[in-house]
Amino acid sequence: DYLNNLWVFIAGCLVFFMQAGFALVEAGLTRAKNVVNIFAKNMADAIIGVTAFFATGYAFAFGGDGWFAGTDAFFLAGEDMAAIPSGGLSVASPFFFQAVFAATAVTIASGAMAERTKFPAYLIFAAVMCAFIYPVVVHWTWGGGLNADITIGDAVYSDFAGSGIVHLTGGIAALDGAWFLGPRLGKYDSNGNPRAIPGHNIPVAIVGVFILWLGWFGFNPGSELLADEYVMTVAVNTMLAAVAGGLLCAVTIWLVAGKPDVAMIGNGVLAGLVAITAPCGAVDPFPAFIIGGLGGVLVVFSVFFFDKIKIDDPVGAISVHGVCGAWGTLAIGLFQMDGVGTLFSGNLQPVLTQLVGISAAFLWAFPVSYAIFYTIKVTVG
C-alpha cells in the first residue's frame, strides 16, 4: 500500500511538471511580446485551478455516487487524509493526482486563447473550469456517474487516463474560447485567407514538447493507481503512440506543405500522446502505434481546417486535445484487446458505447463553456 501511494505521488509530480511544458509550448509558438502574459496564465492555471478543485471540484468529482455530481467533501471536509483502506490509496493520494489533472485541463484552453485574452477574464474562466465544468465530466466516468453506467450490449464505456475526460473537455472549452475571442489582429488578410503568425522561439516550444512527453509517463501509467505489472505496459503504449504521432505527422505535413515543420511535428507527438491516453491500458502495442500515428495525421488536417473556418488557435490546442482526444476515446472501441474491439470482433457495440460517452462530454462542456464565456463577455469583457 505504501508503494502504491508513493507511485501515485511520483506520477502526480510528473503531471504537475507538465505545467512547465504547456507554458513553454505556448510561449514558444506565440510572439515575444506576449510571453509574460502567457506565463502568468499558466501560473494561474496551477494556483487557481488547484484552489478551485480543492474548494468544490473534488467534491463534485468524487464526493458520492450520484448520476450527475458528488455532494460531499467540499474543501475536503470530513476526509481522513492519511487513512489507507486495505489494498487501497489514502484520500490524499487521489486528491493530489486529480488536482494536477484539473490544472492540466484548464491549461489546454489557455493556448487556444493566447495573445488576445483579458487577464481577469481568463482567471474567471480558469476558476469555473476547475471548480465545476471539468469535475462534472470526471464524476460521470471516474466518479461512478452518468458515463460509468453507459452500456450497449456487453460493451462498457471506458476512458483509462482521460482522452475524453481531460483532453476532449479542455479542447471543447478551447474551441468556445477561441470562437468568442475571434482571431488575432492580422491573422487573416482582406480576402479572408489565413496568414501565418510565426512563434518567436521554436526551440523553447520543442523543449516544452519533451517536458510534456516526460510528464505523460506520469499521466498515463499513474492512472493505473497502483504500482503493479501493468504500469510498464501502459508506459510502452504511451511511448509508441508518441513516436508514431511524430513520425506520421512529419510525413503528412511534408506531403501537404512540401517541407517538414518542426512545430507541427511537435504537435504530432502531443497528438499521439493525447490519442493513447484513453486506450493506453486497453490495447496491445501495435494498435497503440496505429492510434498514435493516426492522431499525428489528424492533427495536421484539423489545424488547417480550423484556420480555414477562422477559428484562430495559436498553438493548435483544439486540434491536439479536442479532435485527438475524441479520436483516442473512440479508438478504445475499435482496438480493445482480447478480441473485444470492433475491428477484431465485428461488433459495433464497443464503438457505439464510446460515441455515446464522447457525445455526453460535448453536450455538457460546449454549452456550459459557452454560457461562461458569454457571461464574461457581457460583464468584465
C-alpha positions in Angstrom: 0.0 0.0 0.0 2.8 2.4 0.8 4.5 1.7 -2.5 1.2 2.2 -4.4 0.7 5.6 -2.7 4.4 6.6 -3.4 4.0 5.7 -7.1 0.8 7.8 -7.4 2.7 10.7 -5.7 5.6 10.4 -8.1 3.2 10.2 -11.1 1.4 13.3 -9.8 4.7 15.2 -9.6 5.3 14.3 -13.3 1.9 15.5 -14.3 2.4 18.8 -12.3 5.7 19.3 -14.2 3.6 19.3 -17.4 2.6 22.8 -16.5 6.1 23.9 -17.4 5.8 22.1 -20.7 2.5 23.8 -21.5 3.9 27.2 -20.7 7.0 26.7 -22.9 5.0 25.3 -25.8 2.5 28.2 -25.7 5.2 30.8 -25.2 7.4 29.4 -28.0 4.6 29.2 -30.5 3.4 32.8 -30.0 5.1 36.3 -30.1 7.7 37.5 -27.8 5.6 40.5 -26.6 3.1 38.1 -25.0 5.4 35.8 -23.1 4.9 37.4 -19.7 1.1 37.2 -20.1 1.3 33.6 -21.2 3.5 32.5 -18.2 1.1 34.4 -15.9 -1.8 32.5 -17.3 0.0 29.2 -16.8 1.0 30.1 -13.3 -2.7 31.0 -12.6 -3.8 27.6 -14.0 -1.9 25.9 -11.2 -2.7 28.3 -8.4 -6.4 29.0 -9.2 -7.0 25.5 -10.7 -5.9 23.6 -7.6 -7.6 26.1 -5.3 -10.9 25.7 -7.2 -10.6 21.9 -7.3 -9.9 21.9 -3.5 -13.0 24.1 -2.8 -15.6 22.3 -4.9 -14.1 20.3 -7.8 -13.0 17.3 -5.8 -16.5 17.1 -4.2 -18.3 17.3 -7.5 -16.0 14.7 -9.0 -15.7 12.2 -6.2 -18.0 13.2 -3.3 -20.6 10.5 -3.7 -22.1 8.4 -6.4 -25.0 10.4 -7.8 -25.5 10.3 -11.5 -24.7 14.0 -12.1 -22.2 15.1 -9.5 -20.9 14.4 -6.0 -22.3 16.3 -3.0 -19.7 15.6 -0.2 -16.2 16.6 0.7 -16.2 20.3 -0.2 -12.9 21.7 0.9 -12.1 18.0 1.8 -14.3 18.4 4.9 -14.7 15.2 6.8 -12.0 13.3 4.9 -9.3 11.4 6.8 -6.4 12.2 4.5 -4.0 9.6 5.9 -6.2 6.5 6.2 -5.3 3.7 3.8 -8.1 1.1 3.3 -6.8 -2.4 2.8 -5.4 -2.7 -0.7 -6.1 0.9 -1.5 -4.9 4.5 -1.6 -5.2 7.2 1.1 -7.6 10.0 0.4 -4.7 12.3 0.0 -3.2 10.4 -2.9 -6.0 10.5 -5.4 -6.8 14.1 -4.4 -3.2 15.1 -5.2 -3.2 13.2 -8.5 -6.6 14.6 -9.6 -5.8 18.2 -8.6 -2.9 18.3 -11.0 -5.1 16.7 -13.7 -7.6 19.6 -13.2 -4.9 22.2 -13.7 -3.9 20.4 -16.9 -7.5 20.5 -18.2 -7.7 24.3 -17.9 -4.2 24.9 -19.3 -5.3 23.3 -22.6 -7.7 26.2 -23.2 -5.0 28.7 -22.5 -3.1 28.0 -25.7 -6.2 28.5 -27.9 -7.0 31.8 -26.2 -3.4 33.1 -26.4 -2.4 36.7 -27.3 -5.9 38.3 -27.1 -7.5 37.5 -23.7 -8.1 39.9 -20.9 -6.2 38.5 -17.9 -9.1 38.9 -15.3 -11.5 37.3 -17.7 -9.1 34.3 -18.1 -8.9 33.9 -14.3 -12.7 33.7 -14.0 -12.8 31.0 -16.7 -10.0 29.1 -15.0 -11.8 29.0 -11.7 -15.1 27.9 -13.1 -13.4 25.2 -15.3 -11.7 23.6 -12.4 -14.5 24.2 -9.8 -17.4 22.9 -11.9 -17.2 22.2 -15.7 -14.3 19.7 -15.6 -15.2 17.9 -12.3 -18.7 17.0 -13.6 -17.2 15.2 -16.6 -14.7 13.5 -14.2 -17.6 12.3 -12.0 -19.5 10.9 -14.9 -16.8 8.4 -15.6 -14.3 8.0 -12.8 -16.7 9.0 -10.0 -19.4 6.5 -10.8 -21.8 8.9 -12.5 -23.6 9.1 -15.9 -21.0 7.6 -18.2 -20.0 4.9 -15.8 -23.4 3.4 -16.4 -23.3 3.6 -20.2 -23.5 0.1 -21.7 -24.6 -1.1 -25.1 -24.9 -4.9 -25.1 -21.8 -6.2 -23.3 -19.8 -3.0 -24.1 -19.0 -0.6 -21.2 -17.8 3.0 -21.7 -14.1 3.4 -20.9 -11.5 6.2 -20.6 -8.4 4.9 -18.8 -6.4 8.2 -18.3 -8.6 10.9 -19.8 -8.5 11.4 -23.6 -12.2 12.3 -23.3 -12.4 13.4 -19.7 -9.3 15.7 -19.6 -8.3 16.5 -23.2 -11.6 16.5 -25.1 -13.2 18.6 -22.3 -10.3 21.0 -22.4 -10.4 21.1 -26.2 -14.1 21.9 -26.2 -13.5 24.8 -23.8 -10.6 25.9 -26.0 -12.9 25.9 -29.1 -15.5 28.0 -27.3 -12.9 30.5 -26.0 -11.2 30.9 -29.4 -14.6 31.4 -31.1 -15.7 34.0 -28.6 -12.5 35.9 -28.8 -12.2 36.0 -32.6 -8.9 35.9 -34.5 -5.8 37.9 -33.6 -5.3 41.2 -35.4 -3.6 40.4 -38.7 -4.4 36.7 -38.7 -6.5 37.0 -41.9 -5.9 39.2 -44.9 -8.6 41.3 -46.6 -9.8 38.3 -48.6 -10.2 36.2 -45.5 -7.1 34.0 -46.2 -5.2 32.9 -43.1 -1.7 34.4 -42.5 1.0 32.6 -40.6 1.9 34.4 -37.3 5.2 32.5 -36.5 6.1 31.6 -33.0 9.1 33.6 -31.7 11.1 30.7 -30.3 10.6 27.2 -31.7 13.5 25.6 -29.6 11.6 26.7 -26.4 8.4 25.1 -27.8 10.1 21.8 -28.6 11.7 21.7 -25.2 8.1 22.1 -23.9 7.0 19.2 -26.0 9.7 17.0 -24.5 8.7 18.1 -20.9 5.1 17.2 -21.7 6.2 13.9 -23.2 8.1 13.1 -19.9 5.1 14.2 -17.9 2.8 11.8 -19.8 4.7 8.9 -18.2 3.1 10.0 -15.0 -0.2 10.9 -16.7 -0.9 7.5 -18.2 0.9 4.9 -16.1 0.0 6.8 -13.0 -3.7 6.4 -13.9 -3.3 2.7 -13.0 -3.3 4.0 -9.4 -1.2 1.0 -8.4 2.5 0.1 -8.6 1.8 -3.2 -10.4 2.8 -5.2 -13.5 0.6 -3.1 -15.9 2.4 0.2 -15.3 5.2 -0.6 -17.7 2.7 -1.9 -20.4 0.9 1.5 -20.2 4.3 3.3 -20.4 5.3 1.3 -23.5 2.0 2.0 -25.2 2.4 5.7 -24.4 5.9 5.8 -25.8 4.9 4.0 -29.0 1.9 6.3 -29.7 4.1 9.4 -29.2 6.8 8.4 -31.7 4.1 7.2 -34.2 2.3 10.6 -33.8 5.5 12.5 -34.5 6.5 10.2 -37.4 3.3 10.2 -39.3 2.7 13.9 -38.7 6.1 14.6 -40.2 5.3 12.6 -43.3 1.8 14.2 -43.6 3.0 17.8 -43.2 5.9 17.2 -45.6 3.5 15.9 -48.3 0.8 18.5 -47.7 3.1 21.6 -47.3 6.1 20.5 -49.3 8.5 20.7 -46.3 8.7 19.4 -42.7 7.6 21.8 -40.0 9.2 21.0 -36.6 6.5 22.9 -34.7 3.8 20.8 -36.3 5.8 17.6 -35.7 5.9 18.6 -32.0 2.2 18.8 -32.1 2.1 15.4 -33.8 3.9 13.9 -30.8 1.4 15.5 -28.5 -1.5 14.3 -30.7 -0.2 10.8 -30.4 0.1 11.1 -26.6 -3.5 12.6 -26.3 -4.9 9.8 -28.6 -3.4 7.0 -26.5 -4.4 8.5 -23.1 -7.8 6.8 -23.1 -6.8 3.4 -24.6 -3.3 3.0 -23.1 -4.5 0.3 -20.7 -6.8 -1.4 -23.1 -4.8 -2.1 -26.3 -1.7 -4.0 -27.4 1.5 -2.3 -28.5 0.9 -2.4 -32.3 -2.7 -0.9 -32.0 -1.1 1.8 -29.7 1.3 2.7 -32.5 -1.6 2.9 -35.0 -3.7 5.0 -32.7 -0.9 7.5 -32.1 0.1 7.6 -35.7 -3.5 8.4 -36.8 -3.5 11.2 -34.2 -0.5 12.6 -35.9 -2.2 12.6 -39.2 -5.4 14.0 -37.9 -3.8 17.0 -36.2 -2.4 18.3 -39.5 -5.7 18.4 -41.3 -7.5 19.6 -38.2 -5.2 22.6 -37.8 -5.7 23.6 -41.4 -9.5 23.1 -41.1 -9.8 25.5 -38.1 -7.6 28.0 -39.8 -9.9 27.9 -42.8 -13.1 28.5 -40.8 -11.4 31.4 -39.0 -11.1 29.8 -35.6 -7.7 31.2 -34.6 -5.8 28.7 -32.4 -2.2 29.9 -32.0 -0.9 26.6 -30.6 -3.3 24.0 -32.2 -4.8 23.1 -28.8 -8.3 22.4 -30.2 -6.8 20.0 -32.7 -4.3 18.3 -30.4 -6.5 17.9 -27.4 -10.1 18.2 -28.7 -10.0 16.3 -32.0 -7.4 13.8 -31.0 -9.0 13.4 -27.6 -12.2 12.4 -29.3 -10.2 10.0 -31.6 -8.4 8.4 -28.7 -11.7 7.8 -26.8 -13.3 6.3 -29.9 -10.2 4.2 -30.5 -10.8 2.0 -27.4 -14.0 0.7 -29.0 -12.1 -0.1 -32.2 -8.8 -1.7 -30.9 -9.6 -3.0 -27.4 -7.6 -6.1 -26.8 -8.6 -9.8 -26.3 -10.8 -9.6 -29.4 -13.3 -7.2 -27.8 -12.7 -4.2 -30.1 -14.9 -3.6 -33.2 -12.1 -4.2 -35.6 -11.4 -7.6 -34.1 -14.9 -8.8 -33.3 -17.0 -7.1 -36.0 -19.3 -6.0 -33.2 -20.3 -2.3 -33.3 -21.3 -2.1 -29.7 -17.9 -1.0 -28.3 -17.6 1.9 -30.8 -21.2 3.0 -30.2 -20.7 3.0 -26.5 -17.6 5.2 -26.8 -19.5 7.5 -29.2 -22.3 8.0 -26.6 -19.7 8.9 -24.0 -18.0 11.4 -26.3 -21.3 13.0 -27.1 -22.2 13.3 -23.5 -19.0 15.2 -22.8 -19.6 17.5 -25.7 -23.2 18.2 -24.8 -22.1 19.2 -21.3 -18.8 21.1 -21.9 -19.7 23.0 -25.0 -22.9 24.8 -23.8 -21.7 25.3 -20.3 -18.4 26.8 -21.5 -20.4 28.9 -24.0 -22.5 30.2 -21.2 -19.5 31.1 -19.1 -17.7 32.9 -21.9 -20.9 34.8 -22.8 -21.3 35.9 -19.2 -17.7 37.0 -19.0 -18.0 38.9 -22.4 -21.1 40.9 -21.3 -19.7 41.7 -17.8 -16.0 42.1 -17.4 -15.3 41.8 -21.2 
